[in-house]
Amino acid sequence: MNQVNEKLLHFLANSPTAFHAVSNLKAELDQAGFTQLHEEDRWSLTPGGNYYVERNGSAVLSFRLPEGDVRSFHLIASHSDSPSYKIKPGSGMLNEGLLRLNVERYGGPVDSSWMDRPLSFAGRVLLDEGDHLSHRLVWPEEDLLLIPSLAPHLTRHENEKKPLNPQSDLLPLLCETGDADAFWAQLASRLGTAPERILGADLYLCVREAPRLWGPEKEFLSAARLDDLQCCYGSFLGFLQAQPQDSVAVHCVFDNEEVGSRSRQGADSGFLRDVLERICLSLGLSAEEYHRLVSRSFMVSADNAHAVHPNAVQASDPVNRPRLNGGIVIKHQGSLRYATDAFSAAVLKKLCNQHEIPWQDYTNRSDIPGGSTLGSLSESQIPLPTADIGLAQLAMHSCFETAGARDTESLARFAELFYGEPLPAVIPE
């Protein structure tokens, strides 16, 4: 468990955005001997080979081919993005000699958790290089920004549930200046370039607080972006250790789940379908054989789940109340916002029971619809049995979330077995 958490903490500490997370995953894949593929190239795959392909720098699909014939695909999918605030293009906003950055919500962050704490920004920048564009990751590891709250002396409603206006209440303070373009000038200086060469940027606010284990027995884990990097990296560790038999092991990291997954690098795109079809084509399989493989395949959508909250037990279902360090959470929802059904749940529970991997069920309260995950969206693109799972956490969508320190190891063990073992079949009576 200590080794898994050490790796997870390092990954979390160095992944302030989806772009950084995918870059870090690619570095580990390269070190493990995987071959990078490019969508614009012709693919020539070898049985037993290990490969990956990225899209947009923020999504990556990696896969391991068995040595012999392929019978199915085993897939685990997670996402690289998390709620934050995206910096808008154009000038900053000057007021009383203070420069604030013009930002907008990305996803559904808990606004109050971002206030009165040192922040930085991170993301990617596109530079004009004359005959081409260059893609640069940026992340000043400094305290540069802060969103100040309004003192209760100045408003009677500060300690009441007052909605924060994203255009007026959530703009981060950068510096004292009379120059509205100071942020972009500072960014260009950090990149060693001129401001006019910056043609595009995807930049997000990020917290400066380091991830950590805490508690008397170090039983808790707190960090930014646990949703969903804990599932992303825990399943990745199992993927690297797996030994596929007659299935293609596919580890999927999509982007933009927090805003609906409807980008070309999201779960609701053709990215996964394109890759699976090209795997079959490169192995000399026909369209008929591709569809037969899909019919025998299985997907796990791994996205963190709500733990029962000690200060708000009433917010949980009366019966299904996952707890921190209780193992993998299998998520159910009657309207199929989660993709789990009786068959997919039974497959996962049988695998966990056979190997003593702890699991627990989650359902929303019947009067709280809850969120959706990438499982049902991906399933609409490629119809195959799917189960939604996660790891229990507190303070989801806060800028600093909390989970159980033992749960990541449970997910890594599960992923290794899921990728490496044949799954049980249903024999009709």
VEXVO-632640 format. One record per residue (C-alpha): chain; residue in three letters; z, x, y. Coordinates in nm, 3 decimals, padded with zeros to 5 digits. Layout:
# residues N
ATOM, kette, rest, z, x, y
ATOM, A, ALA, Z, X, Y;
...
This chain:
# residues 429
ATOM, kette, rest, z, x, y
ATOM, A, MET, 00.000, 00.000, 00.000;
ATOM, A, ASN, 00.084, 00.283, 00.242;
ATOM, A, GLN, -00.258, 00.442, 00.195;
ATOM, A, VAL, -00.437, 00.111, 00.252;
ATOM, A, ASN, -00.239, 00.042, 00.569;
ATOM, A, GLU, -00.294, 00.395, 00.698;
ATOM, A, LYS, -00.670, 00.347, 00.665;
ATOM, A, LEU, -00.655, -00.003, 00.814;
ATOM, A, LEU, -00.451, 00.110, 01.116;
ATOM, A, HIS, -00.697, 00.391, 01.184;
ATOM, A, PHE, -00.991, 00.150, 01.162;
ATOM, A, LEU, -00.824, -00.105, 01.390;
ATOM, A, ALA, -00.728, 00.160, 01.645;
ATOM, A, ASN, -01.088, 00.278, 01.672;
ATOM, A, SER, -01.269, -00.057, 01.669;
ATOM, A, PRO, -01.220, -00.224, 02.011;
ATOM, A, THR, -01.551, -00.416, 01.981;
ATOM, A, ALA, -01.792, -00.533, 01.712;
ATOM, A, PHE, -02.020, -00.242, 01.800;
ATOM, A, HIS, -01.745, 00.014, 01.738;
ATOM, A, ALA, -01.634, -00.158, 01.416;
ATOM, A, VAL, -01.985, -00.145, 01.270;
ATOM, A, SER, -02.030, 00.215, 01.384;
ATOM, A, ASN, -01.708, 00.307, 01.202;
ATOM, A, LEU, -01.814, 00.122, 00.886;
ATOM, A, LYS, -02.149, 00.301, 00.893;
ATOM, A, ALA, -01.975, 00.638, 00.920;
ATOM, A, GLU, -01.770, 00.560, 00.608;
ATOM, A, LEU, -02.080, 00.437, 00.424;
ATOM, A, ASP, -02.263, 00.759, 00.511;
ATOM, A, GLN, -01.968, 00.964, 00.388;
ATOM, A, ALA, -01.967, 00.764, 00.062;
ATOM, A, GLY, -02.334, 00.847, 00.001;
ATOM, A, PHE, -02.498, 00.521, 00.103;
ATOM, A, THR, -02.857, 00.527, 00.230;
ATOM, A, GLN, -02.938, 00.351, 00.555;
ATOM, A, LEU, -03.235, 00.116, 00.548;
ATOM, A, HIS, -03.426, -00.011, 00.851;
ATOM, A, GLU, -03.571, -00.359, 00.873;
ATOM, A, GLU, -03.902, -00.231, 01.012;
ATOM, A, ASP, -03.958, 00.009, 00.720;
ATOM, A, ARG, -04.081, -00.052, 00.368;
ATOM, A, TRP, -03.790, -00.049, 00.124;
ATOM, A, SER, -03.796, 00.143, -00.202;
ATOM, A, LEU, -03.473, 00.077, -00.391;
ATOM, A, THR, -03.348, 00.247, -00.706;
ATOM, A, PRO, -03.125, 00.084, -00.970;
ATOM, A, GLY, -02.773, 00.220, -00.927;
ATOM, A, GLY, -02.840, 00.298, -00.560;
ATOM, A, ASN, -02.615, 00.225, -00.263;
ATOM, A, TYR, -02.767, 00.104, 00.066;
ATOM, A, TYR, -02.694, -00.059, 00.400;
ATOM, A, VAL, -02.887, -00.214, 00.687;
ATOM, A, GLU, -02.761, -00.305, 01.034;
ATOM, A, ARG, -02.879, -00.550, 01.295;
ATOM, A, ASN, -02.804, -00.532, 01.668;
ATOM, A, GLY, -02.549, -00.256, 01.611;
ATOM, A, SER, -02.286, -00.526, 01.558;
ATOM, A, ALA, -02.363, -00.656, 01.206;
ATOM, A, VAL, -02.413, -00.464, 00.883;
ATOM, A, LEU, -02.495, -00.562, 00.525;
ATOM, A, SER, -02.421, -00.301, 00.258;
ATOM, A, PHE, -02.498, -00.337, -00.110;
ATOM, A, ARG, -02.463, -00.160, -00.443;
ATOM, A, LEU, -02.719, -00.208, -00.718;
ATOM, A, PRO, -02.625, -00.206, -01.086;
ATOM, A, GLU, -02.785, 00.048, -01.318;
ATOM, A, GLY, -02.945, -00.218, -01.540;
ATOM, A, ASP, -03.094, -00.563, -01.494;
ATOM, A, VAL, -02.970, -00.777, -01.208;
ATOM, A, ARG, -02.825, -01.116, -01.299;
ATOM, A, SER, -02.664, -01.232, -00.974;
ATOM, A, PHE, -02.531, -01.145, -00.628;
ATOM, A, HIS, -02.157, -01.116, -00.557;
ATOM, A, LEU, -02.097, -01.138, -00.182;
ATOM, A, ILE, -01.798, -01.115, 00.050;
ATOM, A, ALA, -01.861, -01.198, 00.416;
ATOM, A, SER, -01.646, -01.144, 00.725;
ATOM, A, HIS, -01.710, -01.100, 01.097;
ATOM, A, SER, -01.683, -00.814, 01.344;
ATOM, A, ASP, -01.617, -01.002, 01.669;
ATOM, A, SER, -01.294, -01.138, 01.818;
ATOM, A, PRO, -01.206, -01.351, 02.122;
ATOM, A, SER, -01.204, -01.160, 02.449;
ATOM, A, TYR, -01.356, -01.167, 02.797;
ATOM, A, LYS, -01.708, -01.041, 02.858;
ATOM, A, ILE, -01.792, -00.858, 03.180;
ATOM, A, LYS, -02.076, -01.033, 03.364;
ATOM, A, PRO, -02.373, -00.841, 03.503;
ATOM, A, GLY, -02.392, -00.783, 03.876;
ATOM, A, SER, -02.132, -00.692, 04.131;
ATOM, A, GLY, -01.757, -00.709, 04.115;
ATOM, A, MET, -01.558, -00.944, 04.334;
ATOM, A, LEU, -01.381, -00.808, 04.642;
ATOM, A, ASN, -01.077, -00.981, 04.788;
ATOM, A, GLU, -00.831, -00.827, 05.035;
ATOM, A, GLY, -00.959, -00.478, 04.958;
ATOM, A, LEU, -00.903, -00.520, 04.582;
ATOM, A, LEU, -01.190, -00.518, 04.334;
ATOM, A, ARG, -01.180, -00.760, 04.043;
ATOM, A, LEU, -01.434, -00.779, 03.764;
ATOM, A, ASN, -01.629, -01.100, 03.716;
ATOM, A, VAL, -01.568, -01.198, 03.351;
ATOM, A, GLU, -01.610, -01.501, 03.125;
ATOM, A, ARG, -01.440, -01.608, 02.805;
ATOM, A, TYR, -01.592, -01.493, 02.477;
ATOM, A, GLY, -01.472, -01.732, 02.207;
ATOM, A, GLY, -01.130, -01.891, 02.240;
ATOM, A, PRO, -00.873, -01.629, 02.344;
ATOM, A, VAL, -00.509, -01.717, 02.411;
ATOM, A, ASP, -00.537, -01.654, 02.784;
ATOM, A, SER, -00.169, -01.597, 02.856;
ATOM, A, SER, -00.147, -01.316, 02.600;
ATOM, A, TRP, -00.389, -01.105, 02.804;
ATOM, A, MET, -00.195, -01.116, 03.128;
ATOM, A, ASP, 00.029, -00.849, 03.283;
ATOM, A, ARG, -00.064, -00.576, 03.034;
ATOM, A, PRO, -00.278, -00.262, 03.074;
ATOM, A, LEU, -00.634, -00.320, 02.961;
ATOM, A, SER, -00.954, -00.125, 02.923;
ATOM, A, PHE, -01.310, -00.223, 02.839;
ATOM, A, ALA, -01.550, -00.127, 02.563;
ATOM, A, GLY, -01.892, -00.210, 02.426;
ATOM, A, ARG, -02.246, -00.082, 02.449;
ATOM, A, VAL, -02.477, 00.018, 02.732;
ATOM, A, LEU, -02.859, 00.034, 02.732;
ATOM, A, LEU, -03.001, 00.320, 02.939;
ATOM, A, ASP, -03.352, 00.379, 03.071;
ATOM, A, GLU, -03.468, 00.710, 02.923;
ATOM, A, GLY, -03.819, 00.695, 03.067;
ATOM, A, ASP, -04.030, 00.645, 02.756;
ATOM, A, HIS, -03.759, 00.459, 02.562;
ATOM, A, LEU, -03.419, 00.290, 02.582;
ATOM, A, SER, -03.104, 00.456, 02.451;
ATOM, A, HIS, -02.804, 00.276, 02.305;
ATOM, A, ARG, -02.464, 00.422, 02.399;
ATOM, A, LEU, -02.118, 00.310, 02.293;
ATOM, A, VAL, -01.860, 00.322, 02.567;
ATOM, A, TRP, -01.481, 00.301, 02.551;
ATOM, A, PRO, -01.270, 00.468, 02.821;
ATOM, A, GLU, -00.935, 00.513, 02.646;
ATOM, A, GLU, -00.744, 00.470, 02.971;
ATOM, A, ASP, -00.539, 00.204, 03.147;
ATOM, A, LEU, -00.803, 00.073, 03.388;
ATOM, A, LEU, -00.757, -00.302, 03.427;
ATOM, A, LEU, -00.490, -00.572, 03.446;
ATOM, A, ILE, -00.491, -00.950, 03.484;
ATOM, A, PRO, -00.186, -01.028, 03.704;
ATOM, A, SER, -00.006, -01.357, 03.663;
ATOM, A, LEU, 00.117, -01.562, 03.957;
ATOM, A, ALA, 00.491, -01.539, 04.024;
ATOM, A, PRO, 00.691, -01.861, 03.970;
ATOM, A, HIS, 00.806, -01.841, 04.332;
ATOM, A, LEU, 00.448, -01.916, 04.439;
ATOM, A, THR, 00.384, -02.209, 04.209;
ATOM, A, ARG, 00.610, -02.478, 04.072;
ATOM, A, HIS, 00.402, -02.497, 03.754;
ATOM, A, GLU, 00.399, -02.136, 03.635;
ATOM, A, ASN, 00.638, -02.202, 03.347;
ATOM, A, GLU, 00.473, -02.530, 03.251;
ATOM, A, LYS, 00.162, -02.568, 03.038;
ATOM, A, LYS, -00.092, -02.519, 03.316;
ATOM, A, PRO, -00.453, -02.444, 03.215;
ATOM, A, LEU, -00.582, -02.114, 03.346;
ATOM, A, ASN, -00.917, -02.123, 03.524;
ATOM, A, PRO, -01.138, -01.846, 03.382;
ATOM, A, GLN, -01.326, -01.802, 03.710;
ATOM, A, SER, -01.020, -01.771, 03.934;
ATOM, A, ASP, -00.709, -01.697, 03.725;
ATOM, A, LEU, -00.839, -01.451, 03.463;
ATOM, A, LEU, -01.032, -01.191, 03.660;
ATOM, A, PRO, -00.897, -00.840, 03.590;
ATOM, A, LEU, -00.798, -00.615, 03.879;
ATOM, A, LEU, -00.977, -00.279, 03.874;
ATOM, A, CYS, -00.905, -00.078, 04.190;
ATOM, A, GLU, -00.870, -00.059, 04.567;
ATOM, A, THR, -01.215, -00.025, 04.720;
ATOM, A, GLY, -01.459, -00.168, 04.967;
ATOM, A, ASP, -01.751, -00.130, 04.727;
ATOM, A, ALA, -01.836, -00.431, 04.511;
ATOM, A, ASP, -02.050, -00.211, 04.285;
ATOM, A, ALA, -01.775, 00.045, 04.219;
ATOM, A, PHE, -01.734, -00.054, 03.852;
ATOM, A, TRP, -02.097, 00.019, 03.765;
ATOM, A, ALA, -02.087, 00.344, 03.961;
ATOM, A, GLN, -01.775, 00.449, 03.770;
ATOM, A, LEU, -01.936, 00.348, 03.440;
ATOM, A, ALA, -02.249, 00.550, 03.519;
ATOM, A, SER, -02.034, 00.850, 03.607;
ATOM, A, ARG, -01.855, 00.828, 03.272;
ATOM, A, LEU, -02.191, 00.824, 03.098;
ATOM, A, GLY, -02.323, 01.114, 03.304;
ATOM, A, THR, -02.609, 00.909, 03.444;
ATOM, A, ALA, -02.718, 00.716, 03.753;
ATOM, A, PRO, -02.626, 00.348, 03.798;
ATOM, A, GLU, -02.991, 00.244, 03.825;
ATOM, A, ARG, -03.053, 00.370, 03.470;
ATOM, A, ILE, -02.814, 00.109, 03.329;
ATOM, A, LEU, -03.046, -00.176, 03.230;
ATOM, A, GLY, -02.811, -00.377, 03.012;
ATOM, A, ALA, -02.453, -00.384, 02.888;
ATOM, A, ASP, -02.238, -00.583, 02.644;
ATOM, A, LEU, -01.888, -00.496, 02.762;
ATOM, A, TYR, -01.560, -00.668, 02.676;
ATOM, A, LEU, -01.199, -00.635, 02.780;
ATOM, A, CYS, -00.974, -00.473, 02.519;
ATOM, A, VAL, -00.600, -00.412, 02.496;
ATOM, A, ARG, -00.449, -00.066, 02.501;
ATOM, A, GLU, -00.157, -00.132, 02.268;
ATOM, A, ALA, -00.182, 00.064, 01.943;
ATOM, A, PRO, -00.172, -00.116, 01.607;
ATOM, A, ARG, 00.154, -00.067, 01.417;
ATOM, A, LEU, 00.373, -00.155, 01.122;
ATOM, A, TRP, 00.713, -00.289, 01.212;
ATOM, A, GLY, 01.022, -00.462, 01.073;
ATOM, A, PRO, 01.319, -00.321, 00.877;
ATOM, A, GLU, 01.094, -00.256, 00.575;
ATOM, A, LYS, 00.773, -00.215, 00.778;
ATOM, A, GLU, 00.671, -00.548, 00.629;
ATOM, A, PHE, 00.472, -00.669, 00.931;
ATOM, A, LEU, 00.146, -00.550, 01.083;
ATOM, A, SER, 00.053, -00.618, 01.446;
ATOM, A, ALA, -00.272, -00.524, 01.615;
ATOM, A, ALA, -00.557, -00.644, 01.827;
ATOM, A, ARG, -00.850, -00.807, 01.644;
ATOM, A, LEU, -00.676, -00.864, 01.309;
ATOM, A, ASP, -00.893, -01.176, 01.300;
ATOM, A, ASP, -01.118, -01.072, 01.141;
ATOM, A, LEU, -01.107, -00.694, 01.103;
ATOM, A, GLN, -00.821, -00.713, 00.850;
ATOM, A, CYS, -01.044, -00.908, 00.609;
ATOM, A, CYS, -01.350, -00.706, 00.706;
ATOM, A, TYR, -01.187, -00.373, 00.623;
ATOM, A, GLY, -00.971, -00.486, 00.331;
ATOM, A, SER, -01.276, -00.622, 00.148;
ATOM, A, PHE, -01.471, -00.309, 00.245;
ATOM, A, LEU, -01.215, -00.085, 00.072;
ATOM, A, GLY, -01.251, -00.288, -00.247;
ATOM, A, PHE, -01.631, -00.280, -00.216;
ATOM, A, LEU, -01.633, 00.100, -00.203;
ATOM, A, GLN, -01.418, 00.121, -00.518;
ATOM, A, ALA, -01.607, -00.141, -00.721;
ATOM, A, GLN, -01.831, -00.067, -01.019;
ATOM, A, PRO, -02.089, -00.349, -01.038;
ATOM, A, GLN, -02.206, -00.439, -01.389;
ATOM, A, ASP, -02.500, -00.680, -01.376;
ATOM, A, SER, -02.458, -00.811, -01.021;
ATOM, A, VAL, -02.558, -00.676, -00.680;
ATOM, A, ALA, -02.237, -00.621, -00.481;
ATOM, A, VAL, -02.301, -00.721, -00.118;
ATOM, A, HIS, -02.054, -00.663, 00.166;
ATOM, A, CYS, -02.149, -00.868, 00.473;
ATOM, A, VAL, -02.019, -00.813, 00.825;
ATOM, A, PHE, -02.169, -01.063, 01.070;
ATOM, A, ASP, -02.126, -01.086, 01.446;
ATOM, A, ASN, -02.069, -01.378, 01.685;
ATOM, A, GLU, -01.859, -01.597, 01.454;
ATOM, A, GLU, -01.626, -01.671, 01.745;
ATOM, A, VAL, -01.910, -01.835, 01.940;
ATOM, A, GLY, -02.082, -02.024, 01.659;
ATOM, A, SER, -02.269, -01.759, 01.455;
ATOM, A, ARG, -02.605, -01.873, 01.593;
ATOM, A, SER, -02.735, -01.530, 01.694;
ATOM, A, ARG, -02.986, -01.326, 01.495;
ATOM, A, GLN, -02.694, -01.115, 01.369;
ATOM, A, GLY, -02.471, -01.413, 01.289;
ATOM, A, ALA, -02.396, -01.587, 00.961;
ATOM, A, ASP, -02.616, -01.880, 01.064;
ATOM, A, SER, -02.923, -01.655, 01.093;
ATOM, A, GLY, -03.172, -01.542, 00.831;
ATOM, A, PHE, -03.025, -01.189, 00.817;
ATOM, A, LEU, -02.860, -01.225, 00.477;
ATOM, A, ARG, -03.146, -01.425, 00.328;
ATOM, A, ASP, -03.396, -01.162, 00.448;
ATOM, A, VAL, -03.196, -00.880, 00.288;
ATOM, A, LEU, -03.147, -01.055, -00.047;
ATOM, A, GLU, -03.516, -01.144, -00.068;
ATOM, A, ARG, -03.617, -00.786, 00.013;
ATOM, A, ILE, -03.382, -00.648, -00.253;
ATOM, A, CYS, -03.559, -00.863, -00.511;
ATOM, A, LEU, -03.906, -00.770, -00.384;
ATOM, A, SER, -03.824, -00.399, -00.392;
ATOM, A, LEU, -03.695, -00.430, -00.750;
ATOM, A, GLY, -04.018, -00.600, -00.854;
ATOM, A, LEU, -03.867, -00.947, -00.897;
ATOM, A, SER, -04.063, -01.262, -00.821;
ATOM, A, ALA, -03.971, -01.549, -00.590;
ATOM, A, GLU, -03.884, -01.752, -00.901;
ATOM, A, GLU, -03.647, -01.479, -01.019;
ATOM, A, TYR, -03.488, -01.460, -00.673;
ATOM, A, HIS, -03.397, -01.829, -00.683;
ATOM, A, ARG, -03.260, -01.791, -01.036;
ATOM, A, LEU, -03.040, -01.503, -00.916;
ATOM, A, VAL, -02.909, -01.711, -00.626;
ATOM, A, SER, -02.820, -01.996, -00.861;
ATOM, A, ARG, -02.594, -01.759, -01.057;
ATOM, A, SER, -02.439, -01.598, -00.749;
ATOM, A, PHE, -02.111, -01.646, -00.563;
ATOM, A, MET, -01.996, -01.588, -00.205;
ATOM, A, VAL, -01.648, -01.537, -00.065;
ATOM, A, SER, -01.610, -01.601, 00.309;
ATOM, A, ALA, -01.312, -01.390, 00.421;
ATOM, A, ASP, -01.164, -01.491, 00.757;
ATOM, A, ASN, -00.794, -01.489, 00.836;
ATOM, A, ALA, -00.579, -01.802, 00.799;
ATOM, A, HIS, -00.281, -01.949, 00.982;
ATOM, A, ALA, 00.060, -01.862, 00.841;
ATOM, A, VAL, 00.341, -02.112, 00.879;
ATOM, A, HIS, 00.495, -02.038, 01.220;
ATOM, A, PRO, 00.876, -02.002, 01.221;
ATOM, A, ASN, 00.898, -02.152, 01.571;
ATOM, A, ALA, 00.650, -02.434, 01.504;
ATOM, A, VAL, 00.681, -02.537, 01.140;
ATOM, A, GLN, 00.567, -02.885, 01.239;
ATOM, A, ALA, 00.218, -02.748, 01.316;
ATOM, A, SER, 00.156, -02.674, 00.947;
ATOM, A, ASP, 00.065, -02.904, 00.660;
ATOM, A, PRO, 00.381, -03.044, 00.494;
ATOM, A, VAL, 00.288, -02.891, 00.157;
ATOM, A, ASN, 00.035, -02.608, 00.189;
ATOM, A, ARG, 00.206, -02.355, 00.415;
ATOM, A, PRO, 00.091, -01.992, 00.362;
ATOM, A, ARG, 00.338, -01.719, 00.448;
ATOM, A, LEU, 00.299, -01.358, 00.551;
ATOM, A, ASN, 00.284, -01.120, 00.252;
ATOM, A, GLY, 00.215, -01.414, 00.020;
ATOM, A, GLY, -00.125, -01.285, -00.090;
ATOM, A, ILE, -00.476, -01.417, -00.051;
ATOM, A, VAL, -00.506, -01.757, 00.118;
ATOM, A, ILE, -00.761, -02.001, -00.031;
ATOM, A, LYS, -00.866, -02.243, 00.241;
ATOM, A, HIS, -00.952, -02.609, 00.181;
ATOM, A, GLN, -01.076, -02.881, 00.417;
ATOM, A, GLY, -01.189, -03.230, 00.322;
ATOM, A, SER, -01.478, -03.235, 00.571;
ATOM, A, LEU, -01.598, -02.896, 00.443;
ATOM, A, ARG, -01.539, -02.699, 00.761;
ATOM, A, TYR, -01.422, -02.458, 00.491;
ATOM, A, ALA, -01.672, -02.423, 00.205;
ATOM, A, THR, -01.418, -02.416, -00.080;
ATOM, A, ASP, -01.453, -02.684, -00.347;
ATOM, A, ALA, -01.283, -02.733, -00.683;
ATOM, A, PHE, -01.523, -02.502, -00.865;
ATOM, A, SER, -01.511, -02.211, -00.619;
ATOM, A, ALA, -01.131, -02.237, -00.590;
ATOM, A, ALA, -01.095, -02.235, -00.968;
ATOM, A, VAL, -01.312, -01.924, -01.002;
ATOM, A, LEU, -01.099, -01.732, -00.751;
ATOM, A, LYS, -00.765, -01.848, -00.893;
ATOM, A, LYS, -00.868, -01.752, -01.246;
ATOM, A, LEU, -00.969, -01.404, -01.134;
ATOM, A, CYS, -00.644, -01.361, -00.938;
ATOM, A, ASN, -00.428, -01.493, -01.223;
ATOM, A, GLN, -00.591, -01.260, -01.475;
ATOM, A, HIS, -00.499, -00.958, -01.261;
ATOM, A, GLU, -00.170, -01.076, -01.106;
ATOM, A, ILE, -00.308, -01.091, -00.753;
ATOM, A, PRO, -00.094, -01.329, -00.545;
ATOM, A, TRP, -00.268, -01.628, -00.388;
ATOM, A, GLN, -00.171, -01.936, -00.189;
ATOM, A, ASP, -00.346, -02.253, -00.072;
ATOM, A, TYR, -00.403, -02.353, 00.290;
ATOM, A, THR, -00.494, -02.688, 00.439;
ATOM, A, ASN, -00.468, -02.807, 00.799;
ATOM, A, ARG, -00.242, -03.093, 00.894;
ATOM, A, SER, -00.443, -03.410, 00.844;
ATOM, A, ASP, -00.427, -03.484, 01.217;
ATOM, A, ILE, -00.538, -03.132, 01.324;
ATOM, A, PRO, -00.903, -03.051, 01.245;
ATOM, A, GLY, -00.864, -02.673, 01.265;
ATOM, A, GLY, -01.140, -02.417, 01.307;
ATOM, A, SER, -01.444, -02.347, 01.096;
ATOM, A, THR, -01.559, -02.022, 00.936;
ATOM, A, LEU, -01.883, -01.849, 00.853;
ATOM, A, GLY, -01.871, -01.971, 00.492;
ATOM, A, SER, -02.030, -02.312, 00.543;
ATOM, A, LEU, -02.283, -02.174, 00.792;
ATOM, A, SER, -02.397, -01.900, 00.558;
ATOM, A, GLU, -02.403, -02.147, 00.269;
ATOM, A, SER, -02.650, -02.361, 00.468;
ATOM, A, GLN, -02.884, -02.062, 00.481;
ATOM, A, ILE, -02.846, -01.962, 00.115;
ATOM, A, PRO, -02.712, -02.244, -00.106;
ATOM, A, LEU, -02.474, -02.081, -00.349;
ATOM, A, PRO, -02.112, -02.149, -00.456;
ATOM, A, THR, -01.879, -02.037, -00.176;
ATOM, A, ALA, -01.505, -02.013, -00.125;
ATOM, A, ASP, -01.325, -01.958, 00.204;
ATOM, A, ILE, -01.029, -01.723, 00.191;
ATOM, A, GLY, -00.825, -01.521, 00.439;
ATOM, A, LEU, -00.498, -01.342, 00.494;
ATOM, A, ALA, -00.207, -01.524, 00.657;
ATOM, A, GLN, -00.138, -01.432, 01.017;
ATOM, A, LEU, 00.054, -01.546, 01.324;
ATOM, A, ALA, -00.074, -01.574, 01.682;
ATOM, A, MET, -00.441, -01.608, 01.589;
ATOM, A, HIS, -00.668, -01.545, 01.891;
ATOM, A, SER, -00.388, -01.375, 02.081;
ATOM, A, CYS, -00.485, -01.031, 02.210;
ATOM, A, PHE, -00.219, -00.889, 01.972;
ATOM, A, GLU, -00.185, -01.066, 01.637;
ATOM, A, THR, 00.059, -01.032, 01.345;
ATOM, A, ALA, 00.006, -01.033, 00.969;
ATOM, A, GLY, 00.179, -00.918, 00.650;
ATOM, A, ALA, 00.165, -00.547, 00.568;
ATOM, A, ARG, 00.125, -00.608, 00.193;
ATOM, A, ASP, -00.162, -00.854, 00.210;
ATOM, A, THR, -00.446, -00.611, 00.287;
ATOM, A, GLU, -00.386, -00.434, -00.044;
ATOM, A, SER, -00.407, -00.769, -00.226;
ATOM, A, LEU, -00.745, -00.835, -00.067;
ATOM, A, ALA, -00.873, -00.485, -00.148;
ATOM, A, ARG, -00.773, -00.526, -00.515;
ATOM, A, PHE, -00.931, -00.870, -00.527;
ATOM, A, ALA, -01.257, -00.742, -00.374;
ATOM, A, GLU, -01.282, -00.453, -00.621;
ATOM, A, LEU, -01.245, -00.693, -00.915;
ATOM, A, PHE, -01.470, -00.961, -00.766;
ATOM, A, TYR, -01.752, -00.713, -00.717;
ATOM, A, GLY, -01.705, -00.539, -01.050;
ATOM, A, GLU, -01.638, -00.813, -01.303;
ATOM, A, PRO, -01.843, -01.109, -01.433;
ATOM, A, LEU, -01.716, -01.438, -01.301;
ATOM, A, PRO, -01.615, -01.724, -01.533;
ATOM, A, ALA, -01.877, -01.986, -01.611;
ATOM, A, VAL, -01.822, -02.360, -01.634;
ATOM, A, ILE, -01.889, -02.509, -01.976;
ATOM, A, PRO, -01.949, -02.887, -01.937;
ATOM, A, GLU, -01.787, -03.113, -02.193;
